[in-house]
Amino acid sequence: MPTDVSEKQLETLLVDYLREMHQYEQGVSDDYSKDYALDTERVKRFLLSTQKQKVENTACFASEVSERKFFTELNKQLASRGVTDVLRKGFRYISELFDMYYPLPSELNPTAQELYKKKIFCVTRQLFYSKENQNSIDVMISLNGLPVMTLELKNHYTGQTVPKPCVSTSKAARRSSSLSYISSRIFLKPSVLT
């Protein structure tokens, strides 16, 4: 039986590997908020499990209106500072600085170890990211609800290539408000699948 080297099979292999070997959660496109360009439920879950007092102090999830204000500000910060800076330095909202992830801690710090264990890595297939069209990204990886990487899987042995207009479109899309994170193209040889 010949090896399946289709784009769909490449996605399946990648997603299954991340889920089974690295305990990523599997997301679906509907988890992604096109309004805020992130996964609002995973952001909320991460913040509530790691910084409940800050959430209470700001009442950022107390009502639909306050939640909308919180995610609008987070989206602005991501667009102006970038995902990496927000992850590293946190996100200030009202009077609180929210940590958006916790780095690998020292073994001597049990509190930091517990916070680190609460990180949420997620992999999503076929992410429909735009409100204007039905364009999709093959795979998105997020950390605590923030998109950190997108993958457009291609196999040049089966004729899947990236024409120059697509590269230009991808760069323009990243500059738009619907994509404010890193984009990558992965080329896999069929031998990787065996």
Summary of the structure (lengths in Angstrom):
residues: 194
radius of gyration: 18.2
end to end distance: 12.0
largest distance: 61.1
contacts: 553
relative contact order: 0.19
helix: 46%
strand: 21%
